[in-house]
Amino acid sequence: MRSKLILAAVALAVVAGSFAAKSLLRRPDRAGEIDPAACRRIVSLSPSITEILFALGLGDRVVGVTRFCRYPPEAQTRTFVGGYLDTNLEAIVALEPDLIVLRGEREESVAPFTKLGLRTLAVRHDTIEGILDSILAIGRSCGAEARAEQLVSDLKAKMERLEQRTAGLPRVRVMLVADRTKGIGKIENVYVAGAGGFLDRMIELAGGHNVCTATGFPVVSGEGILHMNPEVIVDLAFPDRPAGQSPETIVREWRQLAEVDAVLDGRVYVVEDDFALIPGPRFILLAEKLARLFHPEKAAPR
């Protein structure tokens, strides 16, 4: 059950949205309808949004966040208003927000607030471009446009430098594991990052090639992994995983697939950083870390 809930959170964080979300973002006036001077009490309904708000210097205006919003640490001092699947509308209303910023991939995520007459700003974080656009949209809506433009410019510059460092390097075959059942001594229920999503772009930006051609987060078997035969396996581990699941233990479980190139060559890596599955302004840290894993001593940040 825990694994399914985690995967649901991962999918909500990084998979592509629905037609409803696209319709929202095609309305350039949506952010313009919001008076920046009136945005003094903001509720964030996503960790990635919370990170953007604080990065733009708007943290003092944030009055409510989800229980998954852990960065920066100051975010945990705000009122919790539920999670991805159990948003507490009563708690949000009690905070008397001027603005609710949320992921708008699903129409049903926006509708409850519209019915209550609450002002919302829906953004998308399923792509790097969506993240950058949302930084600008939040900045415009909350009176931090100049700071938003600077942040986007800095992120683009870092992306360009990383792409330059990896441009002439061979594209290693990578399988990125978004979630799996750990701690049972075998490889089971392996959900991998598919083509076209946020994590797929991270692999590409870091100088790798995603061996998974399916979209979304398909479940693959040991036979499927052997067929894809990645040269590098990156296993994402949640910081709050149960005790006993050390990086060494997690890597050891992969030894049962000894015929896979990544296992044979000792290139199974565990990434346990909290930013790994949050498509916010720290996405560049994940891309840079993956580049160092894919191309050690050749793609270190300068």
N, C-alpha and C positions, 0 to 999 in steps of 0.2 A: 504494500500500500504506500509506504513512504517513497519508494522508488517512483511509483506512478505520479505521486503528488509533485515530486521534484521535477520529473520530466514535464509535467504540465506547466510548471513555472518556467522551465527552460524554454519550452515551445512558445509560451506567451511572450517570453523576453526576446526571442530571436527569429521566429518564423514570420513569413510574409502574411500580410493582413488581407481583409476581405474587400469587396467592392465598396462597401459602406465607408471604410476608412479612406479609400482613394477619393471618394466623392467629397469627403470633408476637406481633404488637403487640396482639392482643386479649387476651393473657394478662397482666393487670396485675401478676401475681405474679412475672413473669420477672425484672424488675429487683429485686424484693424478695428473691429467692433469693440475691442477691449480698451478701456481707458487706462493707460499705464499708471497714472496717478492714483487710480482707485485700487490697484492690486497691492494691498497692504497685508492681506491675510490669504495665504496660498496653501492649498492642499495638494500634495503630490501623491499620485497613485501608482508609482513605479520607481524602483531603485535607480534606473537610468535617468529619469526625470529629476529625481532628488539630487543626483550628482550634478546635473546641469545647473539647477537652481543655485546650488552652493558655489559652483565654479564661476557663476556670473555675479557673485556677491549678493545674492538674494536670500541667503540662508536665514537672515533675521526676520524675513517675512513668511517663512514656511512655518505653518502652525500644525499641520498634520501630515503624516507619512504612513506607508504600509509597514508592517512588522518586518518586511524583508529589506527595508532601507537601512543599511548599516554603515554606509560611507557617504560623507565623512562622519566620524564618530558623533559629532554634534547632532546629526540627524536623529540619533536614538533618544535624544532628550525631548523630541516633539511628541505630540499625542499620536498614538497608533490608531489607525482607522480600519484595521483588518488586513486582508491579504488579497491575493489575485482572485480567488474564487469566493471569498466571503467578506466583501467590502461592507463596512458598517455605515449605512446611510445615516442613521440617527447620530452617530458620533461625528460625522462630517457636518451635518446640519448644525449641531451644537457648537461647532467651531466658528460658525458665521463667516464662511470663506467669501472672499471677493472673487476668487478664481480657483478652479480645479483643473489641474493639468494632468492628463491621462493618456494612456496608449489608446488610440482610436481604431485599432484593427477590427474590432467587433462592434457592430451597431448597438448591440444590447449593453455594451459597456458605457455608452454615452447617454442612452435614452433615459435612465432613471434620474439623472441630474437635470436633463432638459425638462422633464415633467415637474420637477421641484422648482423650476425657475432659476437654477444655479448656473452661473456663467462658467463655461468650460473651454478649454483649449485642447484639442486632440492632435497628437503627433504620432509619427511612425518611426520606429527604430529597427526595422528589419533589414536595413541596408546602411552602409556608411553615409551615403548621400542623405538618407532620411534623418540620420543623427545630426549631421551638419545643418540641414534645413531646420530641424527642430530647435537647435541652439539659437539660430537667428530668429525664429518665430517667437520663442520664449523671451528673448532679449527685447524684441520690438514690443511685445505685449506688456512687459513689466518695466519698461523704461531703462533697460540695460543694453541698448542696441550697440553702442560703441564697444563695450566689453565683449559682447557676443561676436561681433565681427573680428575682433582681435583673437579670440579663442579659436574661431574657425580658421583664420589665417595661420595660426600657429600649428594647428592639427594638420592642415594641408601641407605645410612646409615639412613637417616631420614625416608624413606619408611619402612625399616626394623624395626625401633623402633616403628613406628605407627602400623605396623602389629602385633608386639608383644603385644602392649597395648590392641588391640582389639581382639586378638586371642581367648580368653576364654569368650568373651561377646556374648550374644544372638544377632542374626542377625535380626535387625528390618526391617520391610517391608517399602521400600522407593519409593516414586514417585518424580522424579526430573523434574520440569517444565522448559524447555529451553526457552519457549516463549509462550505468550498467549495475547489475547486482554485485556488490563487492563484499568481501569478507566471507565467502562461502567456499573458497578454495578452488573455484572453477570459473571459466568464462561463460557467462550466461546473461541473457536479456541485454544485449549490447546495442545501444542506440547510438548511431553515428551521425555526424553532421553531413547532410546531403548537399547536392549541388544547388547553387543559386542563392543560398542563404547568407546570413551575416558571417557565420563561422567559415563558410566556404571562401568568402572574400578575405578573411583573415589569413587563411592558408595561402591564398594567391599572393597577397601583399607581402607575406613573409618569404616568398620564394619557393613555395611548394606546389604540388599538384594533388588535388583531392581525388583519391581513388574511388570514392563513392559517387556514382553518376545519378542515383535516384535523388528525388527531392525530399525536403522535410527532414525527419529524423527516423529513417528506416531501422528496423531491428534486423541485425545480421547474426548469422550462426558462425560457429567455428569454421565450417566448410566455406561459408561465404567470405570470411576474412582471409582464409588460405587462398581462395580464388582471386581476391583483389590483391593479395600479397604486398601490403604496404612496406616501404623501406623504413618508415617512421610511424610509430603509434604514439599519439598524445592522448592520455587518459585524464580527463578533467575530474578532479576530486573536490567535493564541497568542503569548505573549511569546518563546517559543523558535523562532519561525518562521525559515525560511532567510533568509540575508542577501539584501538587495536588495528585500525586500517591505516597503517603508516605507509608512506610512499614505497618503502622497501617491500612491504607485504603486497601492495597493489601490483607492483612490477613482478613480483614472484609468481603471482597467479597466471601471468601471461606465458610462463614457461611451458605450459601444456600445449601451446601452439608453437612448438619448437621449429617447425618447418617454415614459418613465416619469416621473411627476410628481416623485419624489424626486431624480432625476438632473437634470431640467429646472431645479429650484429650488435645486440645490446642497445638498441635504439628505441626502447619503450620509455617514455617520459611521463611523469606525473606532474600536472600543473594544478596547484591548489590555491592560487591567488584568487582573492575575492572578486577581482575585476574580470575574470575569465569568461563569465557568462552574463555580464551586464553590458549591454550595448549602449554605453554612454560615452562621455568624453575621454574616459581612460582606455578606450578600445586600442589606442596606439600602443599602450603598454603590452597588451596581449600580442599584437602583431610583432613588436620588437623582440619579445621573449621567444615567440615561435621562430623568428628568423635566426636567433642564436642557437636554437635547438636543431633547426634544419641545416644550418651552415655554420657550425662552430668555428670561431677564430676568423671568419670571413665576413660576417654581417653584424658584428658588434656595433652598437650605436656610437657615433662620433660626435 
